[in-house]
Structures are given as C-alpha cells and as structure tokens.
C-alpha cells in the first residue's frame, strides 16, 4: 500500500494537542516544535524510503526540520516496507521506514552488504478494519470471523456467511498489496502466517483506492492504518475487534494500554550506522527522536507510552555509540 498514495495534510499542533500527547505518553516535558540537535548550519542530503504508512511521520519530521536546517535535503520515498528494505540493504538509502520489523532474509541481505543498522520505534499504530458508513448490522468482529473472511481460499462473499444474523448483502473486500508491511502484519495477526491471505480481493498500493472501494460499496470492507481512518472517517465506519477479551475500539488508549489485540503495532525507522556518521543524518535522526511526540500528533498517529519512550532514547544512544 505504497507507491501512489497521496500526501497527507500535516495537521497544525495546538497547545491542547500537545498537552494530550504529554498526558498519554508519560513525558515529563515537551520539547519545543523547533530546534535541531546541533547549533551549526549543516548541509547535505538524507534519503528515506519504505512504508507508506510511516512516510507521513518522516515527511512531517523532514518538513519541520527544514525550517531549522534548510540546507539539508531530506527526501522521503514510498516503495513499501519490503521495497524500502531492498533499497536500504543494498546501501541505496540512509533510513528505511517500516511498518513491521525487519525479516531474517532482509537482515541477511543487509549483512551481505555490510549495512549495519538498528530499529527505532517512533510511533504506534492500530490496524483498523473499516466498512461502509451505511453498514448498520455490525459494530464488532472477532478475530475468528476476520480469519474466516480473509484466510487463504476463503469462499466468503456475503455478509450472511459471516453470521446468519447479518443481511444477505454482498461482501466486497479491499486492502493493501503484498509489498505492504500492513499486509504482512495483518495476515500474520489474523491468519497466523505472514502473507497468508485470500487473493480475490481488490489489492492496491494506494490507500485511497481502499477508501473509494469501501465507501462506494454498501457491503464493502478493508483495512489500513489508524491515521488513515481518522482522515476519512466521514466516509467510513471502523469496527471494534474482539481478540478474545471482548470488543475493543481502535484508539490511543486501547493501543497504549495493550487492550487492542492483535492489531496494534509499533512503527519504525531504521538508520544505518554508516549514514549516522554524517552529521546531517545524525542531526535529522536526533531531531526526529526528540520531537517524536509532536510529529506523532501532527500526523494523527498514536504516541509512544513512557516505557517505549525510554527504549527509543536508549536505542538511539546505542546506535550513536556504534557510529562512533
């Protein structure tokens, strides 16, 4: 779900939004939404590529960072998590955006090319199952029902097949393509194996296609990241998910307290050790980490909790030490 996705509008941050982020993330203080990690003027280029889900975070960081270091050009591509790691492990980019952890095969490719790296979790996400706004017969689905719908070889084509209490309404499915980290995460969480999915649905590299498909089909269903639902909730309805402990709505609270299972996930950036030796890359990554709460708020993602924040800063410290 990557290449042709439209850019997200960057939402202005109000004082109230920042206070909310502070309360939810457990921060003791809030950094000003300005100021790079270094006082001197820097120049150069930072290349970022990967997940279209994470791209708005990196884009927001890049746009704000440009106000502080205008001679540093940060480019953000959207080749998908898998496509981004291919470029990253070939040494073609400085930072990979990823909506899942790096696979063993990708690690091996990085090792082959001596691309040392580390992962930094910069935000949270709730994979959100959406239906047409006029779907009134269901507010919650269990993970078993989702598996019944999305598993390989599924023959479910009607809502009544999901539950006999549901109406005789065609079920039309939309979702990300196989290069997407969201596809990987959803299939593993719901179907038990990464990449295991029925293939007779409308797959796309552009979440706009899923929005249009679901909103244009009375019985439509799809899935993508939480922030994309937030931007399109006037046209869509999100479903609560029952992962075994009752129906839970996707939200900041349910993700941070761990009750939105199994579709909550962290979002990552992967900088290379080699790239971090360049002052402009080190400075941009430090800026991203120090302003992660504001970046998350501006792009409607879910902020880190206090434990995740502590880990993020420790991970960055370790990565900088490795870069020397």
C-alpha positions in Angstrom: 0.0 0.0 0.0 2.6 2.4 -1.0 3.6 4.0 -4.3 0.7 6.2 -5.4 -0.6 7.2 -2.1 -1.5 10.9 -1.8 0.4 13.0 0.7 -1.3 13.6 3.9 -2.1 17.1 5.1 0.0 18.0 8.1 -2.3 19.0 10.9 -1.3 22.0 12.9 -0.4 21.3 16.5 -2.4 23.2 19.1 -1.4 23.6 22.8 -4.3 21.3 23.7 -2.9 18.6 21.4 0.5 18.8 22.9 -0.9 18.6 26.4 -2.9 15.5 25.4 0.3 13.9 24.0 2.1 14.7 27.2 -0.6 13.1 29.3 -0.8 10.0 27.2 2.9 9.4 26.6 4.0 10.0 30.1 6.6 12.6 29.2 7.9 14.9 31.8 8.5 17.8 29.5 7.6 18.7 25.9 10.3 19.8 23.5 9.6 22.9 21.5 8.5 22.2 18.0 11.7 23.7 16.7 15.5 23.5 17.2 17.8 20.9 15.8 20.2 18.9 17.8 23.2 20.9 16.6 23.7 24.7 16.6 25.8 24.9 13.5 24.4 25.1 10.0 24.5 21.8 8.2 24.2 20.8 4.5 23.8 17.5 2.6 21.1 15.0 1.7 19.3 12.4 3.8 17.4 9.6 1.8 14.5 7.9 3.4 12.3 5.2 1.7 9.9 2.4 2.7 6.5 2.1 4.3 3.8 4.5 3.0 2.2 4.1 6.5 5.3 5.6 8.1 6.0 8.1 5.4 3.8 10.8 6.8 5.8 10.7 10.0 9.1 11.1 8.2 7.6 13.7 5.9 6.4 15.8 8.9 9.8 15.5 10.5 11.5 16.5 7.3 9.3 19.5 6.7 9.8 20.8 10.2 13.5 20.0 10.2 13.9 22.1 7.0 12.9 25.2 9.0 15.9 24.6 11.2 18.4 23.2 8.7 17.3 24.5 5.2 20.5 23.3 3.5 19.8 19.7 4.4 17.6 18.0 1.9 15.5 15.1 3.3 13.7 13.0 0.7 11.0 10.5 1.6 10.1 7.7 -0.8 7.3 5.2 -0.5 8.5 1.9 -2.0 6.6 -0.1 0.7 8.3 -1.7 3.7 9.6 -4.6 1.6 10.7 -2.4 -1.2 12.3 0.0 1.2 14.3 -2.7 2.8 15.6 -3.9 -0.6 17.0 -0.4 -1.3 18.2 0.0 2.3 20.1 -3.3 2.5 21.6 -2.5 -0.9 23.1 0.6 0.6 21.0 2.9 -1.5 19.3 4.8 1.3 20.2 6.2 4.8 16.9 5.3 6.6 14.2 2.7 6.0 10.6 3.4 7.1 8.9 0.2 8.2 5.5 -0.8 9.5 6.9 -4.1 10.7 10.2 -5.4 12.0 12.9 -6.4 9.5 12.7 -10.0 8.3 15.6 -12.5 8.7 16.0 -12.6 4.9 16.3 -8.8 4.8 18.8 -8.9 7.7 20.9 -11.4 5.7 20.8 -9.0 2.7 22.0 -6.2 4.9 24.7 -8.3 6.4 25.9 -9.4 3.0 26.4 -5.7 2.0 27.8 -4.7 5.4 24.8 -2.4 6.1 24.8 -2.2 9.9 21.6 -0.7 11.4 19.2 -0.6 14.3 15.5 -0.1 14.7 13.9 2.9 16.4 10.2 2.7 17.2 8.9 6.3 16.7 5.1 5.8 17.0 2.3 3.3 17.4 -0.5 2.3 15.0 -3.8 0.4 15.2 -4.6 -1.5 12.1 -8.2 -0.5 11.5 -10.9 -2.7 9.9 -13.3 -0.4 8.1 -16.7 -0.9 6.5 -19.1 1.2 4.5 -20.6 4.1 6.5 -24.1 2.5 6.0 -23.2 -0.9 7.4 -25.5 -0.8 10.5 -25.7 -4.6 11.2 -22.2 -5.0 12.7 -20.1 -2.9 15.1 -17.6 -5.6 16.2 -16.0 -8.7 14.6 -14.0 -11.4 16.3 -10.5 -12.4 15.1 -12.1 -15.8 14.2 -14.6 -14.0 12.0 -11.9 -12.0 10.3 -9.9 -15.1 9.7 -13.0 -16.7 8.2 -13.2 -13.8 5.8 -9.5 -13.2 4.9 -7.9 -16.7 5.1 -6.4 -18.3 2.0 -9.1 -20.0 -0.1 -12.0 -18.3 1.8 -15.2 -18.5 -0.1 -17.0 -15.8 2.0 -18.7 -13.4 -0.5 -21.7 -12.4 1.5 -22.2 -10.9 5.0 -24.7 -13.6 5.9 -22.0 -16.2 5.5 -20.1 -14.4 8.3 -23.0 -14.5 10.7 -26.5 -15.7 9.8 -27.9 -12.7 11.7 -26.3 -10.4 9.1 -28.3 -9.5 6.0 -28.0 -11.1 2.6 -25.5 -8.4 1.4 -22.5 -9.0 -0.9 -19.2 -8.6 0.9 -16.6 -6.8 -1.2 -13.1 -6.7 0.1 -10.3 -4.1 -0.4 -6.8 -3.9 1.1 -3.1 -3.4 0.6 -0.9 -5.3 -1.8 1.7 -7.9 -1.0 4.6 -5.4 -0.9 3.0 -3.7 2.1 4.1 -4.1 5.7 0.5 -3.6 6.7 -0.4 -6.7 4.6 2.3 -8.7 6.3 1.3 -7.6 9.8 -2.5 -8.2 9.3 -2.1 -11.6 7.7 0.2 -12.8 10.5 -2.0 -11.4 13.2 -5.3 -12.7 11.8 -4.4 -15.7 9.6 -1.4 -16.9 11.6 1.2 -16.6 8.9 2.7 -13.6 7.2 1.5 -13.3 3.7 -1.3 -15.9 4.1 -4.4 -14.3 2.5 -7.1 -14.9 0.1 -6.2 -13.3 -3.2 -9.6 -12.5 -4.7 -9.9 -9.0 -3.2 -9.1 -5.6 -4.7 -5.4 -5.1 -3.7 -3.8 -1.8 -4.1 -0.6 0.2 -3.4 -2.8 3.3 -2.7 -5.0 3.6 0.4 -7.2 6.0 -1.5 -8.4 3.1 -3.6 -9.4 1.2 -0.5 -11.3 4.3 0.8 -13.1 4.7 -2.5 -13.8 1.0 -2.8 -15.2 0.6 0.7 -17.2 3.9 0.7 -18.6 3.0 -2.8 -19.8 -0.5 -1.9 -22.7 -1.0 0.5 -21.1 -4.2 1.9 -17.5 -3.1 1.5 -14.7 -3.9 3.9 -11.0 -3.1 4.0 -8.1 -2.4 6.4 -5.2 0.1 6.8 -3.5 2.2 9.5 -5.4 4.1 12.1 -4.4 7.6 10.9 -5.8 7.0 7.5 -9.2 6.1 9.0 -9.0 9.3 11.1 -8.6 11.3 7.9 -11.6 9.5 6.2 -14.0 8.8 9.0 -16.7 10.9 7.4 -16.9 8.3 4.7 -16.1 5.1 6.6 -17.0 3.2 9.8 -14.4 1.5 11.9 -15.1 -1.8 13.6 -14.3 -2.9 17.1 -12.2 -6.1 17.3 -12.7 -9.0 19.7 -9.4 -10.7 20.2 -10.7 -12.9 23.0 -11.2 -10.4 25.7 -14.3 -8.6 24.4 -14.9 -5.9 21.7 -12.3 -3.1 21.8 -12.3 0.0 19.7 -9.1 1.1 18.0 -7.9 4.2 19.8 -4.9 5.9 21.5 -5.9 4.5 24.9 -6.5 0.9 23.7 -3.2 0.8 21.9 -1.2 2.3 24.7 -2.7 0.0 27.4 -2.4 -3.1 25.2 -6.1 -4.0 25.0 -6.4 -3.6 21.2 -5.2 -7.0 20.3 -3.9 -8.3 18.0 -3.9 -5.4 15.5 -1.9 -2.7 17.4 1.7 -2.3 16.3 4.8 -0.1 16.6 6.1 1.8 13.6 9.9 2.1 12.9 12.6 3.9 11.3 15.9 2.0 10.6 19.0 4.3 10.2 22.3 2.8 9.1 25.4 3.1 11.2 27.4 4.3 8.2 24.9 7.1 7.4 24.8 8.2 11.1 28.5 9.1 10.8 27.4 12.0 8.6 26.4 15.0 10.7 23.3 15.8 8.7 21.9 12.3 9.1 22.7 12.1 12.8 21.1 15.5 13.4 18.0 14.6 11.5 17.5 11.3 13.4 18.2 13.1 16.7 15.6 15.7 15.7 13.1 13.0 14.8 13.5 11.3 18.2 13.5 14.4 20.3 10.3 15.7 18.6 8.5 12.3 18.1 5.5 13.3 20.2 4.8 16.4 18.2 5.4 14.6 14.9 3.0 11.9 16.0 0.3 14.4 17.0 0.7 16.3 13.7 0.1 13.2 11.6 -2.7 11.6 13.8 -0.7 8.6 14.8 -0.7 7.1 18.3 2.1 8.3 20.6 4.6 6.1 22.4 4.0 5.3 26.1 6.6 6.2 28.7 8.3 2.8 28.6 8.5 3.0 24.8 10.0 6.5 25.0 12.7 5.3 27.4 13.6 2.5 25.0 13.6 4.8 22.0 16.2 7.1 23.7 18.3 4.1 24.8 18.2 2.6 21.3 19.3 5.9 19.7 22.2 6.2 22.2 23.4 2.7 21.4 23.2 3.4 17.7 25.2 6.6 18.0 27.8 4.8 20.0 28.1 2.2 17.3 28.5 5.0 14.7 31.3 6.5 16.9 
